[in-house]
Amino acid sequence: MLATTVTALPSGPGWAYEFKWDGVRALLDVTDDRIRIRSRAGNDVTDGYPELVTQARGIDDALLDGEIVAFDDGRPSFGRLQLRMHVRGSTELRRLVEQVPVTYVAFDVLRRFGVDLTARPYEERRATLERFAEEHPGWTVSPSFDDGGATEQVARSHGLEGVVAKRLGSPYRAGRRHDDWRKLRFLRSGEFVVLGWDAAREHPRTPSALVLGMATDTGWRYAGRVGSGLSARVVAALHERLVDRATPPLAGLPAPQRGRVPHWVEPTVVVDVGFSMWTSDGVLRQPVFRGIRSDKRPEEAHGDA
């Protein structure tokens, strides 16, 4: 289930409020001693998080929805999580498990003891999740509050990404975006597809900026360019994923800065970009690259929607 984006939290007695965690959405499924962790896109990422597999061995049966988070000085850090997201079964992974441990922050339970709970109201699922945490010490459950204003104030003061409001009495709608869940982001960010990249003539294989697009009902729309945040590690990871093409994937793309050469790619890689606002002509202002979102499909790259 996905939340809609709002600019202000709903108020009133019919809502619960939870912190929004800056990590990777994942389903953790334990059944018949089999443990699987799946990304929002449905990819099996179990091998990338061996510490979560070890922790989950104590669960008899459950399907949890939550966020994989890497903390830095007590705060979620998507930048640190990036170090873990694309590493599988290697000496580097064993090292990173020690240096960059992750936490699974559960915020919903969809099945328990073989019983499908998705049609049950939020309050019942929440109570089941809290009992799960009591029965399995060491698991982290996202706290839930009944005061939206206070929750927002605490989240802002602790540098969290935002707050999610969840309507009391609502079921869990798997795979659907619905306004029974509403997210308020403090720092604007969103997912965009890479349409191409610009490079200086003297460094033709080193991207100075990514050309960004977003999915709409009628196809791709240009969203701007981002250069800030492109480290050498990021550039190497992008080169492994981007597939060159001879022509732009979208007609009418603005030319790069003078002295820069555009390179076009297949629109298959999704990236997370922070920004201050949308300009009047519909492009990102002060964009900053935050990470590659291998857990997202290109058609899900709707900007900050």
C-alpha positions as CSV (number, residue, x, y, z in Angstrom):
1,M,0.0,0.0,0.0
2,L,1.3,3.4,-1.0
3,A,0.6,6.9,0.5
4,T,-0.4,10.0,-1.3
5,T,1.6,13.1,-0.9
6,V,0.1,16.1,1.0
7,T,1.3,19.5,2.1
8,A,-0.4,19.3,5.5
9,L,-1.4,16.5,7.7
10,P,-5.0,15.7,8.2
11,S,-6.3,16.3,11.7
12,G,-9.1,14.9,13.9
13,P,-9.7,11.8,15.9
14,G,-9.9,9.5,12.8
15,W,-6.1,9.3,12.2
16,A,-3.0,7.7,13.5
17,Y,0.5,9.2,12.8
18,E,3.8,7.5,12.2
19,F,7.3,8.7,11.4
20,K,8.4,8.4,7.7
21,W,11.7,6.5,7.6
22,D,14.4,7.4,5.0
23,G,15.2,3.9,3.8
24,V,14.1,1.2,1.4
25,R,10.5,-0.2,1.6
26,A,10.5,-4.0,1.9
27,L,8.2,-6.9,2.8
28,L,9.7,-9.5,5.2
29,D,8.0,-12.9,4.7
30,V,8.6,-15.8,7.1
31,T,6.7,-19.0,6.4
32,D,7.6,-22.7,6.9
33,D,11.1,-21.7,8.0
34,R,11.6,-19.9,4.7
35,I,12.7,-16.3,4.9
36,R,12.3,-13.8,2.0
37,I,12.8,-10.1,1.8
38,R,11.3,-8.4,-1.2
39,S,11.6,-4.8,-2.4
40,R,8.7,-2.7,-3.4
41,A,9.4,-3.6,-7.0
42,G,9.1,-7.3,-6.1
43,N,12.8,-8.1,-6.3
44,D,14.2,-10.6,-3.9
45,V,16.9,-8.8,-1.9
46,T,17.2,-11.4,0.8
47,D,20.9,-12.1,0.2
48,G,21.8,-8.4,0.7
49,Y,20.8,-8.3,4.3
50,P,22.1,-11.4,6.1
51,E,21.7,-9.8,9.6
52,L,17.9,-9.5,9.0
53,V,17.7,-13.1,7.9
54,T,19.5,-14.2,11.1
55,Q,17.1,-12.1,13.2
56,A,14.0,-13.5,11.3
57,R,14.9,-17.1,12.1
58,G,13.1,-16.7,15.5
59,I,9.8,-15.8,13.8
60,D,7.2,-18.6,13.4
61,D,5.0,-17.1,10.7
62,A,4.5,-13.5,9.6
63,L,4.4,-11.1,6.7
64,L,5.7,-7.7,7.7
65,D,5.7,-4.4,5.8
66,G,8.4,-1.9,6.7
67,E,11.5,-0.1,5.9
68,I,15.2,-1.2,5.8
69,V,17.1,1.7,7.4
70,A,20.8,2.4,8.1
71,F,21.3,4.8,11.0
72,D,24.0,7.4,11.3
73,D,24.4,8.9,14.7
74,G,20.9,7.9,15.6
75,R,19.2,9.2,12.4
76,P,18.2,7.4,9.2
77,S,20.8,7.9,6.5
78,F,19.9,6.9,2.9
79,G,23.4,7.8,2.0
80,R,24.8,5.1,4.3
81,L,22.1,2.6,3.1
82,Q,23.3,3.1,-0.5
83,L,26.5,1.3,0.5
84,R,24.5,-1.8,1.2
85,M,21.8,-1.7,-1.5
86,H,23.8,-3.2,-4.4
87,V,26.2,-5.6,-2.6
88,R,25.5,-9.4,-2.6
89,G,27.4,-12.4,-1.2
90,S,31.0,-11.2,-1.0
91,T,33.8,-10.3,1.3
92,E,32.7,-6.7,0.9
93,L,29.2,-7.5,2.1
94,R,30.6,-9.2,5.3
95,R,32.6,-6.1,6.0
96,L,29.7,-3.8,5.4
97,V,27.4,-5.8,7.7
98,E,29.8,-4.9,10.5
99,Q,30.4,-1.3,9.4
100,V,27.0,-0.3,8.1
101,P,24.4,-2.5,9.9
102,V,20.8,-2.1,8.9
103,T,17.5,-2.2,10.9
104,Y,14.2,-3.4,9.8
105,V,11.5,-0.9,11.0
106,A,8.2,-2.6,10.8
107,F,5.0,-0.5,10.4
108,D,2.4,-3.1,9.4
109,V,1.6,-6.8,9.5
110,L,-0.2,-8.4,6.6
111,R,-0.2,-12.1,7.8
112,R,0.2,-13.8,11.1
113,F,0.0,-17.5,11.8
114,G,-1.2,-18.1,8.3
115,V,-4.1,-15.6,8.6
116,D,-4.4,-12.9,6.0
117,L,-4.9,-9.6,7.9
118,T,-5.1,-7.1,4.9
119,A,-8.8,-6.7,5.2
120,R,-8.7,-6.0,9.0
121,P,-8.8,-2.4,10.1
122,Y,-5.6,-0.5,10.8
123,E,-6.1,-0.6,14.6
124,E,-6.4,-4.4,14.6
125,R,-3.3,-4.8,12.5
126,R,-1.5,-2.4,14.7
127,A,-2.4,-4.3,17.8
128,T,-1.2,-7.5,16.2
129,L,2.1,-5.8,15.2
130,E,2.7,-4.6,18.8
131,R,2.0,-8.1,20.1
132,F,4.5,-9.4,17.6
133,A,7.1,-7.0,18.9
134,E,6.4,-8.1,22.5
135,E,6.8,-11.8,21.5
136,H,10.0,-11.2,19.5
137,P,12.2,-8.7,21.5
138,G,14.8,-6.9,19.3
139,W,12.5,-6.1,16.4
140,T,11.8,-2.4,15.8
141,V,8.3,-1.2,15.3
142,S,7.6,2.3,14.0
143,P,5.7,4.1,16.8
144,S,2.2,5.3,16.3
145,F,0.7,8.5,17.8
146,D,-2.7,10.2,17.9
147,D,-1.5,13.8,17.8
148,G,-0.4,14.8,14.3
149,G,0.9,18.2,15.3
150,A,3.1,16.8,18.1
151,T,4.3,14.0,15.8
152,E,5.3,16.5,13.1
153,Q,7.1,18.6,15.6
154,V,9.1,15.7,17.0
155,A,9.9,14.4,13.5
156,R,11.2,17.8,12.4
157,S,13.3,18.3,15.6
158,H,15.0,14.9,15.1
159,G,15.7,15.5,11.4
160,L,13.4,12.7,10.1
161,E,12.1,12.6,6.6
162,G,8.4,13.3,7.4
163,V,5.2,11.9,8.8
164,V,2.6,9.4,7.5
165,A,-1.0,9.8,8.5
166,K,-3.1,6.6,8.4
167,R,-6.9,6.5,8.6
168,L,-8.3,4.5,11.4
169,G,-10.5,1.7,10.3
170,S,-8.8,1.4,6.9
171,P,-7.8,-1.9,5.3
172,Y,-4.4,-2.6,3.7
173,R,-4.7,-2.2,0.0
174,A,-1.7,-4.1,-1.4
175,G,0.0,-2.5,-4.4
176,R,-2.3,0.5,-4.4
177,R,-1.8,4.2,-3.7
178,H,-4.7,5.5,-1.6
179,D,-5.4,8.6,0.5
180,D,-6.1,6.4,3.6
181,W,-2.4,6.8,3.9
182,R,-1.0,10.4,3.5
183,K,2.6,11.4,3.6
184,L,4.1,14.7,4.5
185,R,7.7,15.1,3.5
186,F,9.7,17.9,5.1
187,L,12.6,17.9,2.6
188,R,11.2,17.6,-0.9
189,S,12.5,14.6,-2.7
190,G,11.3,12.2,-5.4
191,E,12.1,9.4,-7.8
192,F,13.1,10.3,-11.4
193,V,14.2,8.2,-14.4
194,V,17.6,8.9,-16.0
195,L,17.2,9.9,-19.6
196,G,20.8,10.7,-20.2
197,W,23.9,12.4,-18.9
198,D,26.2,15.3,-19.7
199,A,30.0,15.2,-19.7
200,A,32.7,17.7,-20.3
201,R,34.5,17.3,-23.6
202,E,37.8,16.7,-21.9
203,H,36.3,13.9,-19.7
204,P,33.8,12.3,-22.0
205,R,33.0,9.3,-19.8
206,T,32.5,11.2,-16.5
207,P,29.0,12.4,-16.0
208,S,28.8,16.0,-14.8
209,A,25.0,15.9,-14.6
210,L,22.2,13.4,-15.1
211,V,19.3,14.3,-17.4
212,L,16.1,13.5,-15.4
213,G,12.6,12.7,-16.5
214,M,9.4,11.6,-14.7
215,A,6.6,9.3,-15.7
216,T,3.2,10.8,-16.7
217,D,0.1,9.3,-18.3
218,T,1.3,10.4,-21.7
219,G,5.0,9.4,-21.4
220,W,8.2,10.9,-20.0
221,R,8.4,14.5,-19.1
222,Y,11.7,16.4,-18.6
223,A,12.3,17.3,-15.0
224,G,15.8,19.0,-15.1
225,R,19.4,18.0,-14.5
226,V,21.3,17.1,-11.3
227,G,25.0,17.2,-10.8
228,S,25.4,17.8,-7.1
229,G,26.0,14.5,-5.2
230,L,27.5,12.5,-8.1
231,S,30.5,10.9,-6.4
232,A,33.0,8.5,-8.1
233,R,31.3,5.6,-6.5
234,V,27.9,6.7,-7.8
235,V,29.3,7.3,-11.3
236,A,30.8,3.7,-11.3
237,A,27.4,2.3,-10.2
238,L,25.6,4.2,-12.9
239,H,27.9,3.1,-15.6
240,E,27.1,-0.6,-14.7
241,R,23.4,0.1,-15.1
242,L,22.9,2.6,-17.9
243,V,22.4,1.4,-21.4
244,D,23.4,3.8,-24.2
245,R,21.2,4.7,-27.0
246,A,21.8,6.8,-30.2
247,T,18.8,9.2,-29.8
248,P,17.1,11.0,-26.9
249,P,14.3,9.0,-25.3
250,L,12.3,12.2,-25.2
251,A,11.9,14.8,-27.9
252,G,12.7,18.5,-27.2
253,L,15.1,18.0,-24.4
254,P,17.0,21.2,-23.5
255,A,20.7,21.4,-24.6
256,P,23.4,20.9,-21.9
257,Q,25.6,23.8,-20.6
258,R,28.2,25.1,-23.1
259,G,31.2,22.8,-23.3
260,R,29.1,19.7,-22.3
261,V,28.2,16.8,-24.5
262,P,25.0,14.9,-24.0
263,H,24.8,11.1,-23.9
264,W,21.4,9.4,-24.1
265,V,20.4,6.2,-22.3
266,E,17.5,3.8,-22.1
267,P,15.0,5.1,-19.4
268,T,15.5,2.1,-17.1
269,V,17.3,3.5,-14.1
270,V,15.5,5.3,-11.3
271,V,17.3,7.7,-8.9
272,D,16.3,9.6,-5.8
273,V,16.8,13.3,-5.9
274,G,16.2,16.0,-3.3
275,F,15.3,19.5,-4.3
276,S,14.0,22.8,-2.9
277,M,11.0,23.4,-5.2
278,W,9.6,23.2,-8.7
279,T,10.3,26.2,-10.9
280,S,7.6,28.0,-12.8
281,D,8.7,26.1,-16.0
282,G,8.4,22.7,-14.3
283,V,12.0,21.8,-13.5
284,L,13.8,21.0,-10.3
285,R,15.4,23.9,-8.3
286,Q,18.6,23.1,-6.4
287,P,18.5,19.3,-7.0
288,V,20.8,17.0,-5.2
289,F,21.4,13.4,-6.1
290,R,20.6,11.1,-3.2
291,G,20.9,7.6,-4.5
292,I,20.0,4.9,-7.1
293,R,16.6,3.3,-6.4
294,S,16.9,-0.3,-7.7
295,D,13.8,-1.0,-5.7
296,K,11.7,1.2,-8.0
297,R,10.5,0.6,-11.6
298,P,10.7,3.4,-14.2
299,E,6.9,3.7,-14.4
300,E,6.9,4.5,-10.7
301,A,9.2,7.5,-11.2
302,H,6.5,10.2,-10.7
303,G,8.8,12.8,-9.2
304,D,7.5,13.8,-5.7
305,A,3.9,12.6,-6.3
